[in-house]
Amino acid sequence: MRRVSLAVLFHLAASVAAPVPCQDQLVRLQATVRHLSSVTAEQQRYIQQLQNSQAQLLQLLPHAHLDLQNLGPQNQGPQNLGQQSQGPQNQYQDCSQVFSGGNVASGLYVIRPDGSPTALTVYCDMSDGGGWTVFQRRTDGTQSFDRSWVEYKHGFGDLFSPAGEFWLGNDPLHRITSQGAYDLRIAMEDFEGNQRYAEYKNFKVDDEKDQYQMHVGEYSGNAGDALADAHTHTPSVSASASGSRVFKFRTHDHPSSDETADARCFRHSRSGWWFSRCHSGNLNGHYYQGPYQALVDDGVVWYTWHGWWYSIKSVVMMVRAAHLRQMLLEGALQEGPHGPMGPDHQNHSPTGPDHQNQHHLTH
């Protein structure tokens, strides 16, 4: 009987002692979590330091530009392909003027918007009527659009490659669209090869003190109006003098002071954008391969075409002077089915004998 009692006591003792190793393991796991949290915090501080350092450097650098006076025949070479020198008074202000000047090949050109302290290298898209100044391009996800306020201000990415991804910059975009009335065109393609577009009249971006707020007017196209809130006046949101609703540009390091639903939504994204109905139209979002799963709908989204959980394959955003559209329409009526340029001009090749643009820069 004594042996049985001792066996029971030993069993009870073992049972009481059993949780001790579990407690030790819990302590070790808690220590590991604290260590990892410390490492993560240190990495976040390091990333923030890098972003601050880069922001300071960007403030010291002007936007990429070329001196037009150095593009004369005497300076021609691999990097100076201009045909003649032009003074500041003859500089193009946007790609619409480039096109009106007889340059019909898509490519890099030098412009100087009104009030710009420097000349700018821009990509001019001469399709769809011509004269489009491209300010955003997404093609394959090689460039991260999770950028700081200063980077979106000055621009980033690969402007010089034929399919390079880039953001021209909010400052240049403001200067261009402040010169008059402009149309916005957004050309998109999904991973199945389907193409859609959206166009908006009266597109304008204000200056930095107004947080580069966006104005858009009437919509047309076949991609759906994902920016409907931006040009549909509602009593709960203030409208501009033109009646269009305005949206301020936001980045993760430069939030807005208002607390609307749209202002809260951008906190789930690391990209910079004019957030409307959260991510109903965020073309600077994270690059996924079509349908995606994530904690938040932060892809390259155009909700009215593919919904929130499909990331668009490629996007080109561009602006054109509104008066050029009207001129093209009037010219098309006068010239017939071939349009104002005639059949030969529409088939103009960038490598053809007539490809002699005064400010054209090849890739």
PyMOL commands that set and color helices and strands:
alter all, ss='L'
color gray80, all
select helices_A, chain A and resi 2-17+19-60+68-70+73-75+88-90+95-100+149-154+170-177+208-210+228-231+261-268+303-306+322-335+342-346
alter helices_A, ss='H'
color red, helices_A
select strands_A, chain A and resi 107-111+120-125+132-138+156-157+166-167+182-189+195-200+204-205+214-215+219-221+249-250+273-274+281-282+290-291+301-302+310-311+314-321
alter strands_A, ss='S'
color yellow, strands_A
deselect
rebuild
show_as cartoon
